[in-house]
Amino acid sequence: MKYFRQILIYAKPYKIYGFFNIISNIFYALFGTLAFVSLMPMLKVLFKSAEPINTPPAYNGITKLGDYIENSINYFITQKVNNEGELKALLFMIVIIISTFLLKNIFGYLAMYFITFLRNGVLKDVRNDLYEKTVDLPLAYFSEKRKGDIIARISTDVLEIQHSFLSILELIVREPLMIIFTIIAMLALSPKLTLFVFIFIPIAGFIISLVGKKLKKQSDSVQKEQGQFLSILEETLGGLRVIKGFNAEHYFNSKFRNSTARFYKFSNSLLNRQNLASPLSEFLGIGVIAILLWYGGSLVLVEKTLAPDAFIVYMGLAYNILTPAKAISKAIYGVKKGDAAAERVLDILNTESPLADAPNAQEKENFNTGISIQNVSFKYQDEYVLKDFSLEIPKGKTVAFVGQSGSGKSTIANLLTRFYDVNEGSIKIDGIDIKNITKKSLRNLQGLVSQDSILFNDSIKNNILLGVENKTDAEIIAASKIANAHEFVKDLPNGYDSNIGDSGNKLSGGQKQRLSIARAVLKNPPIMILDEATSALDTESERLVQDALEKMMQNRTSVVIAHRLSTIQNADIIVVLQKGKIIEKGTHTELISNNSVYKKLVEMQTL
């Protein structure tokens, strides 16, 4: 329950529905008990087992309350029979019984009606917070997690928590109240018989609890395996082209089947244990009823201390306990499953982001002097990718980073955008450490065009507008013209309202990249970061994209991570990296004349 208690905080905005649910459940339990108690007067009329009372009974204190109620009912029935006859009195009793059952069911519906708003409200809020937290967490968090597992937590686990909310409110309110009211009625009818019955109830409860002990662990295994096969599905859909190209369908089919086989095994074990709860509790309940019949029968037939009509009502009340007892045992299992799901959800919600804004972080709205990288060291895992790295990037200059794969080029882009934090040293903008600038205002100063054109299943217009507001159609078209995208967009059937499909798959690589550039141009940031923006393009697309990049970089500070050296010959500073360190620095002409590493890289690419 420790995880579930944290989830219960989400019920606070919907507490009014919880209050009405509790009130409805109180009346449900009350009328559920009265429905059986109201049978007794009818049985007395049928069996003529009670002596007629013609004078109103006197109230003699709380200890004699049961006798007073019974005598009052007897007096009422006697009056009815004397005035209207036995048949009409019986009909009146039947109407009362039907009315109590009707009221019981009305309040049962109202309880479910109100709890629906609470459950669905909690589902909505948990899911929203989980999504926001997922978006807020740093990229490093997701390098260790499967995407499918995250999807399973947001979908299936949150749904499991929602179902458990119904279980826990039944466990706390409705069913216990039903049992309490029924026990009070049973004690009023026969204290001796009730105390005898309750010797056996703790034994039954202990046996039921043994069944549910492993439920949370088994539920956790089911939910983890669900995350596993959803992850395989996500990878399959993302890499379908490669899977088909390498005839790897059999391998992925086998991988998915192995996962679903494990899910099948875990689910069977979990559901069989869960399904055992209801028949076991019913069988144990019937066992208690059997003992009740034996001992109660002896009170009626041998000792003659209990009236036959009272015993029949008592048996109905005893059986009335079975339904809430079964519901409680099922609810206990539901809560255990919900607790396992809550643990997985809270694992994300309670994760502290190492990249959270500092308490005194400031908003920075402009860029004045330059970027300073001072003695930076950084590692993703064990080995340092950058070691004691320093560089000054003046405002308005274009700085290009070149080097072999793994030399640390893209890492610099990740650190400048604060997708990761440096392990040692600092990165400053206008002399202010970026850790002391809010992430939102830092990234507002930057535009990013990466090697992978990340586009979304939406219209071209909405993809270009990503992250910016209040831009006119004219501004969107102007940005697209700078990015050399307007020519192909205007020829599409729906122009800027055309949907580009999942990940922009309806477009070519060059078209997608030009839309990414248009998005960055529309944002109009003072700092532009280009991470191998042309490396995945063919020659024709590269020419168009390179032209767009050059227009975009005018009058801006640009950091260019270059794979194709032909794209950075006009850079103000070219920095050659090797194993995270600067080995050469200068203009294209200066580096060629040095006749060193840069010249060899250029010659290799030319060849």
C-alpha positions as CSV (number, residue, x, y, z in Angstrom):
1,M,0.0,0.0,0.0
2,K,3.0,2.4,0.4
3,Y,3.0,3.1,-3.4
4,F,-0.7,3.3,-3.6
5,R,-0.9,6.0,-0.8
6,Q,1.2,8.3,-3.1
7,I,-1.2,7.8,-5.9
8,L,-4.2,8.6,-3.6
9,I,-2.9,12.2,-3.6
10,Y,-4.2,12.5,-7.1
11,A,-7.8,11.9,-5.8
12,K,-7.7,15.2,-3.9
13,P,-9.2,17.4,-6.7
14,Y,-12.1,14.9,-7.0
15,K,-12.8,14.5,-3.2
16,I,-16.4,15.7,-3.6
17,Y,-17.1,12.6,-5.8
18,G,-15.4,10.5,-3.1
19,F,-17.6,12.0,-0.5
20,F,-20.8,11.3,-2.4
21,N,-19.6,7.8,-3.1
22,I,-19.1,7.2,0.6
23,I,-22.6,8.6,1.4
24,S,-24.2,6.4,-1.3
25,N,-22.3,3.4,-0.1
26,I,-23.6,4.0,3.5
27,F,-27.2,4.0,2.3
28,Y,-26.4,1.0,0.0
29,A,-25.2,-1.0,3.0
30,L,-28.0,0.1,5.2
31,F,-30.8,-0.7,2.8
32,G,-29.0,-4.0,1.8
33,T,-29.3,-5.1,5.4
34,L,-32.9,-3.7,5.9
35,A,-33.9,-5.6,2.7
36,F,-33.3,-8.9,4.6
37,V,-34.5,-7.7,8.0
38,S,-37.8,-6.5,6.4
39,L,-38.6,-10.2,5.5
40,M,-39.2,-11.0,9.2
41,P,-42.5,-9.2,9.6
42,M,-43.8,-10.9,6.5
43,L,-42.7,-14.3,7.8
44,K,-44.5,-13.6,11.1
45,V,-47.7,-12.9,9.2
46,L,-47.3,-16.1,7.1
47,F,-46.3,-18.4,10.0
48,K,-48.5,-16.6,12.6
49,S,-45.5,-17.2,14.9
50,A,-45.8,-14.0,17.0
51,E,-48.4,-13.2,19.7
52,P,-50.5,-10.3,18.6
53,I,-49.7,-7.0,20.4
54,N,-52.7,-4.6,20.7
55,T,-51.1,-1.9,22.8
56,P,-48.1,0.3,21.8
57,P,-44.8,-1.1,23.4
58,A,-42.8,1.0,25.9
59,Y,-39.2,2.0,25.3
60,N,-37.0,0.6,28.2
61,G,-33.5,1.8,27.3
62,I,-30.7,0.9,24.7
63,T,-30.2,-2.6,26.1
64,K,-33.8,-3.5,25.3
65,L,-33.7,-1.8,21.9
66,G,-34.0,-5.0,19.9
67,D,-37.2,-6.1,21.8
68,Y,-38.6,-2.6,21.4
69,I,-38.2,-2.6,17.6
70,E,-39.5,-6.2,17.3
71,N,-42.6,-5.4,19.5
72,S,-43.2,-2.1,17.6
73,I,-43.2,-4.0,14.2
74,N,-45.4,-6.7,15.8
75,Y,-47.9,-4.0,17.0
76,F,-47.9,-2.4,13.6
77,I,-48.6,-5.7,11.9
78,T,-51.3,-6.6,14.4
79,Q,-53.0,-3.2,13.6
80,K,-52.7,-3.8,9.9
81,V,-54.2,-7.3,10.1
82,N,-57.1,-6.2,12.4
83,N,-57.9,-3.2,10.2
84,E,-57.3,-4.5,6.6
85,G,-57.0,-8.3,6.9
86,E,-54.0,-10.7,6.6
87,L,-53.8,-10.6,2.7
88,K,-53.5,-6.8,2.6
89,A,-51.1,-6.7,5.4
90,L,-48.9,-9.3,3.5
91,L,-49.1,-7.2,0.4
92,F,-48.0,-4.1,2.4
93,M,-45.0,-6.1,3.7
94,I,-44.1,-7.2,0.1
95,V,-44.2,-3.5,-1.0
96,I,-41.8,-2.6,1.8
97,I,-39.4,-5.4,0.9
98,I,-39.4,-4.4,-2.8
99,S,-38.8,-0.8,-1.8
100,T,-35.8,-1.5,0.3
101,F,-34.2,-3.6,-2.5
102,L,-35.0,-0.8,-4.9
103,L,-33.3,1.8,-2.7
104,K,-30.4,-0.5,-2.2
105,N,-29.8,-0.7,-5.9
106,I,-30.4,3.0,-6.5
107,F,-27.7,3.9,-4.0
108,G,-25.5,1.1,-5.4
109,Y,-25.7,2.8,-8.9
110,L,-25.1,6.3,-7.4
111,A,-22.0,5.0,-5.6
112,M,-20.6,3.6,-9.0
113,Y,-21.7,6.8,-10.8
114,F,-19.7,9.1,-8.4
115,I,-16.6,6.8,-8.3
116,T,-16.4,6.9,-12.1
117,F,-15.5,10.6,-12.1
118,L,-12.9,10.0,-9.4
119,R,-11.3,7.0,-11.1
120,N,-11.2,8.6,-14.5
121,G,-10.0,11.9,-13.1
122,V,-7.1,10.2,-11.4
123,L,-6.3,8.2,-14.6
124,K,-6.2,11.5,-16.6
125,D,-4.0,13.4,-14.1
126,V,-1.6,10.5,-13.5
127,R,-1.2,10.0,-17.3
128,N,-0.7,13.7,-17.9
129,D,2.0,14.0,-15.1
130,L,3.7,10.9,-16.4
131,Y,3.8,12.2,-19.9
132,E,5.1,15.6,-18.7
133,K,7.8,13.9,-16.6
134,T,8.8,11.7,-19.5
135,V,9.3,14.7,-21.7
136,D,11.2,16.6,-18.9
137,L,13.6,13.8,-18.1
138,P,17.1,14.0,-19.7
139,L,18.1,11.9,-22.7
140,A,20.5,9.9,-20.6
141,Y,17.5,8.4,-18.7
142,F,16.1,6.9,-21.9
143,S,19.4,5.4,-23.0
144,E,18.9,2.9,-20.2
145,K,15.2,2.3,-20.6
146,R,13.2,0.5,-23.3
147,K,10.6,2.8,-25.0
148,G,8.1,0.0,-25.0
149,D,8.4,-0.2,-21.2
150,I,7.7,3.5,-20.9
151,I,4.7,3.1,-23.2
152,A,3.4,0.2,-21.0
153,R,3.7,2.3,-17.9
154,I,1.8,5.2,-19.4
155,S,-1.0,3.0,-20.8
156,T,-1.4,-0.4,-19.1
157,D,0.0,0.4,-15.6
158,V,-2.0,3.6,-15.2
159,L,-5.1,1.7,-16.3
160,E,-4.4,-0.9,-13.6
161,I,-4.1,1.8,-11.0
162,Q,-7.5,3.2,-12.2
163,H,-9.2,-0.2,-11.7
164,S,-7.6,-0.6,-8.3
165,F,-9.2,2.7,-7.2
166,L,-12.6,1.0,-7.3
167,S,-11.2,-1.9,-5.4
168,I,-9.7,0.2,-2.6
169,L,-12.9,2.2,-2.1
170,E,-14.9,-1.0,-1.9
171,L,-12.3,-2.3,0.6
172,I,-12.5,0.8,2.8
173,V,-16.2,1.8,2.6
174,R,-19.0,-0.2,1.0
175,E,-18.3,-3.9,1.8
176,P,-17.1,-3.4,5.4
177,L,-20.2,-1.3,6.1
178,M,-22.4,-4.0,4.6
179,I,-20.7,-6.5,6.9
180,I,-21.0,-4.2,9.9
181,F,-24.7,-3.5,9.4
182,T,-25.4,-7.1,8.8
183,I,-23.5,-8.2,11.9
184,I,-25.5,-5.6,14.0
185,A,-28.8,-7.1,12.7
186,M,-27.5,-10.6,13.4
187,L,-26.5,-9.7,16.9
188,A,-30.0,-8.2,17.4
189,L,-31.5,-11.5,16.3
190,S,-29.3,-13.9,18.2
191,P,-26.0,-12.8,20.0
192,K,-25.2,-16.4,20.9
193,L,-25.4,-17.7,17.3
194,T,-23.4,-14.7,16.0
195,L,-20.5,-15.2,18.4
196,F,-20.4,-18.9,17.5
197,V,-20.1,-18.0,13.8
198,F,-17.4,-15.5,14.3
199,I,-15.1,-18.1,15.8
200,F,-14.7,-19.5,12.3
201,I,-14.5,-16.3,10.2
202,P,-10.8,-15.4,11.2
203,I,-9.8,-18.9,10.1
204,A,-11.4,-18.4,6.7
205,G,-9.8,-15.0,6.3
206,F,-6.3,-16.4,7.1
207,I,-6.7,-19.1,4.4
208,I,-7.8,-16.5,1.8
209,S,-4.8,-14.3,2.7
210,L,-2.3,-17.1,2.0
211,V,-3.5,-17.3,-1.7
212,G,-2.8,-13.6,-2.3
213,K,0.8,-13.4,-0.8
214,K,2.7,-13.8,-4.1
215,L,0.2,-11.7,-6.2
216,K,2.2,-8.4,-6.2
217,K,5.4,-10.2,-7.4
218,Q,3.6,-12.1,-10.2
219,S,1.7,-8.9,-11.3
220,D,5.1,-7.1,-11.5
221,S,6.4,-9.8,-13.8
222,V,3.4,-9.6,-16.1
223,Q,3.7,-5.8,-16.4
224,K,7.5,-5.9,-17.1
225,E,7.0,-8.5,-19.8
226,Q,4.3,-6.4,-21.3
227,G,6.8,-3.5,-21.5
228,Q,9.2,-5.9,-23.2
229,F,7.0,-7.0,-26.1
230,L,5.7,-3.4,-26.6
231,S,9.4,-2.4,-26.9
232,I,10.0,-5.1,-29.5
233,L,6.9,-3.8,-31.4
234,E,8.1,-0.2,-31.2
235,E,11.6,-1.2,-32.5
236,T,10.0,-3.3,-35.3
237,L,7.8,-0.5,-36.6
238,G,10.7,1.9,-36.4
239,G,13.1,-0.4,-38.3
240,L,10.7,-2.2,-40.7
241,R,12.6,-1.2,-43.8
242,V,15.9,-2.7,-42.4
243,I,14.1,-5.8,-41.1
244,K,12.6,-6.5,-44.5
245,G,15.8,-5.6,-46.3
246,F,17.9,-8.1,-44.3
247,N,15.1,-10.8,-44.4
248,A,15.1,-10.7,-40.6
249,E,11.4,-11.2,-40.2
250,H,11.9,-14.7,-38.7
251,Y,14.3,-13.4,-36.0
252,F,11.9,-10.6,-34.9
253,N,8.9,-13.0,-35.0
254,S,10.8,-15.4,-32.8
255,K,11.8,-12.6,-30.4
256,F,8.2,-11.4,-30.1
257,R,6.8,-14.9,-29.7
258,N,9.3,-15.7,-26.9
259,S,8.2,-12.5,-25.1
260,T,4.5,-13.3,-25.5
261,A,5.1,-16.9,-24.4
262,R,6.6,-15.5,-21.1
263,F,3.7,-13.1,-20.8
264,Y,1.3,-16.1,-21.4
265,K,3.0,-18.0,-18.6
266,F,3.1,-15.1,-16.1
267,S,-0.5,-14.1,-16.9
268,N,-1.9,-17.6,-16.4
269,S,-0.2,-17.9,-13.0
270,L,-1.4,-14.5,-12.0
271,L,-5.0,-14.9,-13.2
272,N,-5.4,-18.4,-11.8
273,R,-4.3,-17.3,-8.4
274,Q,-6.6,-14.2,-8.7
275,N,-9.5,-16.3,-9.9
276,L,-9.1,-18.7,-6.9
277,A,-10.1,-15.8,-4.6
278,S,-13.8,-15.8,-5.4
279,P,-14.6,-19.6,-5.3
280,L,-12.3,-20.1,-2.2
281,S,-14.0,-17.3,-0.3
282,E,-17.4,-18.6,-1.3
283,F,-16.6,-22.2,-0.3
284,L,-15.3,-21.1,3.0
285,G,-18.4,-19.0,3.5
286,I,-20.6,-21.9,2.7
287,G,-18.6,-23.9,5.3
288,V,-19.5,-21.3,7.9
289,I,-23.1,-21.4,6.7
290,A,-23.1,-25.2,7.2
291,I,-21.9,-24.8,10.8
292,L,-24.5,-22.1,11.2
293,L,-27.3,-24.4,10.0
294,W,-26.2,-27.1,12.4
295,Y,-25.9,-24.9,15.5
296,G,-28.8,-22.6,14.6
297,G,-31.0,-25.6,13.9
298,S,-30.3,-27.0,17.3
299,L,-31.3,-23.6,18.8
300,V,-34.6,-23.8,16.9
301,L,-35.4,-27.5,17.2
302,V,-33.8,-28.6,20.5
303,E,-33.3,-25.6,22.8
304,K,-36.2,-23.7,21.2
305,T,-34.5,-20.3,22.1
306,L,-34.7,-19.0,18.5
307,A,-37.9,-18.5,16.5
308,P,-38.1,-20.3,13.1
309,D,-38.8,-17.0,11.2
310,A,-35.9,-15.2,13.0
311,F,-33.6,-18.2,12.0
312,I,-34.7,-17.9,8.3
313,V,-33.9,-14.1,8.3
314,Y,-30.7,-14.8,10.2
315,M,-29.6,-17.3,7.5
316,G,-30.4,-14.7,4.8
317,L,-28.2,-12.2,6.7
318,A,-25.4,-14.7,7.1
319,Y,-25.4,-15.4,3.4
320,N,-25.5,-11.6,2.8
321,I,-22.1,-11.4,4.4
322,L,-20.6,-13.7,1.7
323,T,-21.0,-11.3,-1.2
324,P,-19.1,-8.4,0.5
325,A,-16.5,-10.9,1.9
326,K,-15.9,-12.2,-1.7
327,A,-15.7,-8.6,-2.9
328,I,-13.1,-7.7,-0.2
329,S,-10.9,-10.7,-1.1
330,K,-11.0,-9.7,-4.8
331,A,-10.4,-6.1,-3.8
332,I,-7.3,-7.0,-1.8
333,Y,-5.9,-8.8,-4.9
334,G,-6.8,-5.8,-7.0
335,V,-5.0,-3.5,-4.7
336,K,-1.9,-5.7,-4.7
337,K,-1.9,-5.6,-8.5
338,G,-2.5,-1.9,-8.4
339,D,0.4,-1.4,-6.0
340,A,2.7,-3.2,-8.4
341,A,1.6,-0.9,-11.2
342,A,1.8,2.2,-8.9
343,E,5.5,1.2,-8.1
344,R,6.4,1.2,-11.8
345,V,4.6,4.5,-12.5
346,L,6.1,6.2,-9.4
347,D,9.5,5.0,-10.5
348,I,9.3,7.6,-13.3
349,L,7.3,10.2,-11.4
350,N,9.7,10.2,-8.5
351,T,12.9,10.3,-10.6
352,E,14.8,13.5,-10.0
353,S,16.0,15.1,-13.2
354,P,19.8,16.0,-12.9
355,L,19.1,18.7,-15.4
356,A,16.4,20.5,-13.4
357,D,16.7,24.3,-13.3
358,A,18.7,25.6,-10.3
359,P,16.6,27.5,-7.7
360,N,18.3,30.7,-8.7
361,A,18.3,30.1,-12.4
362,Q,17.8,33.3,-14.5
363,E,15.9,34.0,-17.7
364,K,18.2,35.1,-20.5
365,E,16.5,36.8,-23.4
366,N,19.5,38.0,-25.5
367,F,22.9,37.0,-26.6
368,N,25.6,39.7,-26.5
369,T,29.3,38.6,-26.5
370,G,30.0,34.9,-27.1
371,I,30.1,31.4,-25.8
372,S,33.0,30.2,-23.6
373,I,33.8,26.5,-23.1
374,Q,36.2,26.3,-20.2
375,N,38.1,23.1,-19.2
376,V,35.2,20.8,-19.9
377,S,35.5,17.1,-19.3
378,F,32.5,14.8,-20.1
379,K,31.8,11.1,-20.2
380,Y,28.6,9.2,-21.1
381,Q,29.6,6.1,-19.1
382,D,33.2,5.2,-18.1
383,E,35.5,6.8,-20.7
384,Y,35.8,10.5,-21.1
385,V,34.6,11.7,-24.5
386,L,36.0,15.2,-23.9
387,K,38.9,15.9,-21.6
388,D,39.9,19.4,-20.4
389,F,38.4,21.0,-23.5
390,S,38.4,24.8,-23.9
391,L,37.3,27.1,-26.7
392,E,36.0,30.6,-27.2
393,I,33.2,31.2,-29.8
394,P,32.7,34.9,-30.4
395,K,29.3,36.3,-31.3
396,G,28.6,36.4,-35.1
397,K,31.3,33.8,-36.0
398,T,30.9,30.4,-37.5
399,V,32.9,27.6,-35.8
400,A,33.1,24.2,-37.4
401,F,34.1,21.0,-35.6
402,V,35.6,18.2,-37.7
403,G,37.2,14.8,-36.9
404,Q,36.7,11.1,-37.0
405,S,33.7,9.4,-35.5
406,G,33.9,9.3,-31.7
407,S,36.1,12.3,-31.5
408,G,33.5,14.2,-29.5
409,K,31.9,16.5,-32.2
410,S,28.2,15.7,-31.5
411,T,28.9,15.7,-27.7
412,I,29.7,19.4,-27.9
413,A,26.3,20.0,-29.5
414,N,24.7,18.0,-26.7
415,L,26.4,20.0,-24.0
416,L,25.7,23.4,-25.6
417,T,22.0,22.6,-25.7
418,R,22.2,21.1,-22.2
419,F,20.8,17.8,-23.2
420,Y,23.7,16.6,-20.9
421,D,25.6,18.4,-18.1
422,V,29.4,18.6,-18.1
423,N,31.2,16.4,-15.5
424,E,33.9,19.1,-15.0
425,G,34.5,22.6,-16.1
426,S,31.8,25.0,-17.4
427,I,30.1,26.4,-20.5
428,K,29.2,30.1,-20.4
429,I,27.0,32.3,-22.5
430,D,27.9,36.0,-22.1
431,G,29.9,35.0,-19.0
432,I,26.9,33.2,-17.3
433,D,27.2,29.5,-16.7
434,I,24.4,27.7,-18.6
435,K,23.6,25.8,-15.4
436,N,22.4,29.1,-14.0
437,I,20.2,29.9,-17.0
438,T,16.7,28.3,-17.2
439,K,16.6,25.5,-19.8
440,K,13.7,27.1,-21.6
441,S,15.4,30.5,-22.1
442,L,18.7,28.8,-23.0
443,R,17.1,26.8,-25.8
444,N,15.1,29.8,-26.9
445,L,18.5,31.3,-27.8
446,Q,19.4,28.3,-29.9
447,G,18.2,26.7,-33.1
448,L,19.1,23.0,-33.7
449,V,19.3,21.2,-37.1
450,S,20.4,17.6,-36.5
451,Q,21.5,14.8,-38.9
452,D,18.2,13.0,-38.3
453,S,15.3,15.2,-39.5
454,I,12.9,14.7,-36.6
455,L,9.4,15.4,-38.0
456,F,6.0,14.5,-36.6
457,N,2.8,13.0,-38.1
458,D,1.2,16.3,-38.7
459,S,0.9,19.0,-41.4
460,I,3.9,20.8,-42.8
461,K,2.7,24.0,-41.3
462,N,2.5,22.6,-37.8
463,N,6.0,21.0,-38.1
464,I,7.5,24.3,-39.1
465,L,5.6,26.1,-36.3
466,L,7.0,23.7,-33.6
467,G,7.8,25.5,-30.4
468,V,6.9,29.0,-31.7
469,E,3.6,30.9,-31.6
470,N,2.0,33.9,-33.2
471,K,3.7,33.4,-36.6
472,T,1.8,34.4,-39.7
473,D,1.5,32.4,-42.9
474,A,3.7,34.9,-44.6
475,E,6.5,34.4,-42.1
476,I,6.2,30.6,-42.5
477,I,6.5,31.0,-46.3
478,A,9.5,33.4,-45.9
479,A,11.2,30.8,-43.6
480,S,10.5,28.1,-46.1
481,K,11.9,30.1,-49.0
482,I,15.2,30.7,-47.1
483,A,15.3,26.9,-46.4
484,N,14.6,26.1,-50.2
485,A,11.5,24.3,-49.1
486,H,8.8,26.5,-50.5
487,E,9.2,25.2,-54.1
488,F,8.3,21.6,-53.3
489,V,5.7,22.5,-50.6
490,K,3.5,24.6,-52.9
491,D,3.3,21.8,-55.4
492,L,1.8,19.4,-52.8
493,P,-2.0,18.9,-53.2
494,N,-2.8,20.7,-49.8
495,G,0.3,22.9,-49.7
496,Y,1.4,23.7,-46.1
497,D,-1.6,21.8,-44.8
498,S,-0.4,18.5,-46.3
499,N,0.2,15.7,-43.8
500,I,3.7,14.3,-44.0
501,G,3.0,10.9,-42.4
502,D,4.8,9.1,-39.5
503,S,8.2,10.7,-39.1
504,G,7.7,12.6,-42.3
505,N,8.0,9.4,-44.4
506,K,5.9,10.8,-47.3
507,L,8.9,13.1,-48.0
508,S,12.4,12.5,-49.3
509,G,15.5,12.9,-47.0
510,G,16.4,16.3,-48.5
511,Q,12.8,17.6,-48.2
512,K,12.6,16.6,-44.6
513,Q,15.9,18.3,-43.8
514,R,14.8,21.5,-45.5
515,L,11.7,21.5,-43.4
516,S,13.9,21.1,-40.3
517,I,15.9,24.2,-41.5
518,A,12.7,26.1,-42.1
519,R,11.7,25.4,-38.5
520,A,15.0,26.7,-37.2
521,V,14.8,29.8,-39.4
522,L,11.3,30.6,-38.3
523,K,12.4,30.4,-34.6
524,N,15.1,33.0,-35.6
525,P,17.6,32.3,-32.7
526,P,20.9,34.1,-32.3
527,I,22.8,30.8,-32.0
528,M,22.5,28.1,-34.5
529,I,23.7,24.5,-33.9
530,L,24.1,22.3,-37.0
531,D,24.9,18.7,-36.1
532,E,26.0,17.0,-39.4
533,A,23.0,18.5,-41.1
534,T,24.0,17.3,-44.6
535,S,25.7,14.0,-44.0
536,A,22.7,11.8,-44.9
537,L,21.9,13.6,-48.2
538,D,22.6,12.9,-51.8
539,T,24.6,15.5,-53.8
540,E,21.6,17.4,-55.3
541,S,19.8,17.6,-51.9
542,E,23.0,18.5,-50.2
543,R,23.5,21.5,-52.6
544,L,20.0,22.8,-51.9
545,V,20.3,22.2,-48.1
546,Q,23.8,23.7,-48.0
547,D,22.5,26.8,-49.8
548,A,19.7,27.0,-47.2
549,L,22.1,26.6,-44.3
550,E,24.4,29.4,-45.6
551,K,21.4,31.8,-45.9
552,M,20.3,30.8,-42.4
553,M,23.7,31.3,-40.8
554,Q,24.1,34.9,-42.0
555,N,24.4,37.3,-39.1
556,R,24.3,34.5,-36.5
557,T,26.7,32.6,-34.3
558,S,26.9,29.2,-35.7
559,V,28.3,25.9,-34.3
560,V,28.7,23.4,-37.2
561,I,29.4,19.7,-36.6
562,A,30.7,18.7,-40.0
563,H,31.0,15.3,-41.6
564,R,31.4,16.5,-45.2
565,L,34.3,19.0,-45.1
566,S,33.2,20.7,-48.3
567,T,30.3,22.3,-46.3
568,I,32.5,24.2,-43.9
569,Q,35.3,25.8,-46.0
570,N,33.9,29.3,-45.3
571,A,33.8,28.9,-41.5
572,D,35.6,31.5,-39.5
573,I,37.2,28.9,-37.3
574,I,37.6,25.2,-38.0
575,V,38.5,23.0,-35.0
576,V,40.0,19.6,-35.6
577,L,39.2,17.1,-32.8
578,Q,40.8,13.8,-32.0
579,K,39.8,11.7,-29.0
580,G,38.1,14.7,-27.3
581,K,41.0,17.1,-27.7
582,I,41.8,20.0,-30.1
583,I,44.8,19.1,-32.3
584,E,44.4,21.9,-34.9
585,K,42.5,25.1,-35.2
586,G,42.3,27.9,-37.9
587,T,40.7,28.8,-41.2
588,H,40.4,26.4,-44.1
589,T,43.4,28.0,-45.9
590,E,45.5,28.0,-42.7
591,L,44.8,24.4,-42.0
592,I,45.5,23.3,-45.5
593,S,48.9,25.1,-45.4
594,N,49.7,23.3,-42.1
595,N,49.8,20.1,-44.1
596,S,48.6,18.0,-41.1
597,V,45.5,16.1,-40.0
598,Y,42.9,18.4,-41.6
599,K,44.6,18.4,-45.0
600,K,44.6,14.5,-44.9
601,L,40.9,14.5,-44.0
602,V,40.2,16.8,-47.0
603,E,42.3,14.7,-49.4
604,M,40.6,11.5,-48.2
605,Q,37.1,12.9,-48.8
606,T,38.2,14.4,-52.2
607,L,39.5,11.0,-53.2
